[in-house]
Amino acid sequence: MRKQWDSVALMGEDENAVEVASRCPTWFSSLITGASRYFFTGGGIAGLDDLAYPMTSPQIGDLLISQYRFGKTEASLVPSFVPIAVTEVKKLPRSVVVSYKGIGGGPDLLRLQSSGALGWKEHPLNPHGMAIETEYKLCSKVVIGVDDTDSAVKGATFSTALQLASVLNRSSKDYRFLRFTLELNWPANPVKTTNNASSALVFAVTRGKEEALVKDFERLIRRYSISKETGMVVMNKVRAPEVLKSYARKVKREHVTVEEAFKAAKDADVRAMPITGERGLIGALAVVGLVDEVEEAVTPVVNSKPSG
């Protein structure tokens, strides 16, 4: 059962944020998906108010995502109501250590998740609990957004993006493709192909290899895009800045210009890279803004503003 887990910690330029991503078996995905209200908003895991950044989608497919700030907190365990707690998150030179504690079956869940990490240490808590320190390998989080790679009669941006991510995932042990976000933008866009969708890819990258990944992806997208308006965006942060989220929500509901996209990229301190043109930067930047808001990203806005 422990062999079904694989976990990694991700950091970026926002130094007080770390993401722990754990690939987990189907049974755990169904548990968390069905009980996310209990665990993440109902108090089932203590300490999250102090150490965790809020996430609307903590379970993405078979990937459990937690985003933390570094620090330490006190957390009380309560049978039935709070079986697990996160008590500390700290950074080491090449890893991140998250300290947990649990009672009842809580420690067993923590041991299973910890089995996919570098390792863990545990010691008993009175009267019948356990404290566990889990060490996660530290990588960089690199988010790549792309849009406008296709035409009205051929191709699909999401398919091209996923195929290129798969190629890179196999090409180097330094690149690990983790997840994908699809965004449906302004439905009334007069220059859209069909669904006006843009794509974001999240990679865990060996620290120091971030630029190599960007160059490899840029080379591939230049080769395989069939559009003259392809744009690519790169974000080296764990959490999208609020200014970028606001921009993304505007792109979903009304017309946005390329000039607005460049300004939003500058304000958010992310890289906007024209590939074969500039128009694709509008959607590529938007999906990066909502990369962690997967349900909001893929849901079209019904009452969007008309053109003109």
Buried (B, 14 or more C-beta within 10 A) or exposed (E): EEEBBBBBBBBBEBEBBBBBBBBBBEEBBEBBBEEBEBBBEEEBBBBBEBBBBEBEBBBBBBBBBBBBBBEEBEBEBEEEEBBBBBBBBBBEEEBBBBBBBBBBEBBEBBBBBBBBBBEBEBEEBEEEBBBBBBBBBBBBBBBBBBBBBBEEEEBBBBEBBBEBBEBBBEEBEBBBBBBBBBBBBBBBBEEBBEBBBBBBBBBBBBEEBBEBBBEBBBEBBEEBBEBEBBBBBBBBBBBBBEBBBEBBBBBBBBBBEBEBBBBBBEEBBBBBBBBBBBBBBBBBBBBBBBBBBBEBBBEBBEEBEEEE
